[in-house]
Amino acid sequence: MTDLTPTPNRPGLHVSKPSPNAPATGSAVCHCGASAAATGDSQVKALVEGYTANHGAAHHDGGRR
């Protein structure tokens, strides 16, 4: 299986939850250089919301935020 962890050369967002009882893990790297990681369902949810609102595709919205 391919490693899906984001890197500066392959920015993006990766979330994993291997089983219903395991905590979620997540990592994000934006092409602007920002990066973050989280462990735990609520922390990963916050990571995804922050990345979606402020990074990734948000940078390609004509400069609007």
N, C-alpha and C positions, 0 to 999 in steps of 0.2 A: 504494500500500500504506500502511496505517496505521502510524504510528510506535508501536512497542511498548515503547519505553523507559519504565521506571517513573518516576513523578514523585511528589512529596508529595500531589498531588491524585489520582493514580492509582497507588497503591503496588502493588508486585509484584516479580516476578523475571523477568528476560529473559536468555536465553542464546543465543548465535549461534556457529555454526561453519560458515562458508560452503563449505568444502571439506575433505576428509580431511587435506590437508597444511597447512591454515591453522590458526593457534592459535585456540582458543575465546576468546570474550569474554563477559563477563557483568556485569550490574548489578542491584542490588536496592535497593528503598526500602520501608521498613516504615511503617505508619501511626503508629508510635510516634516516628518521626523519624529512626531509624537508616538509614544508607545506606552502600553499598559498591560497589566495582567491581573487576573482576579481568580479567587477560589471561593466557592460557596454560591448557592443559587441566587441570593439577593445581590451579592457583589457582582456576579457575572451579569445579571439583569441590568444593573447600573452601568457596567462597562459597555454593554451593547447599546443602551440608550444614549450614553454619552458619545460613543463613537459614531452612531447613526446621526445624531444631531450636530456634531461638530467636526467630524473628519470623514474620510472616505468620499462618498458621493457628495457630501455637503460642500466640499471644496470645488466641485464641478458645477455649481449652481450659479454661475455667472458672478461669483463674488458675494452673493446674498447669503445671509445666515439668519 
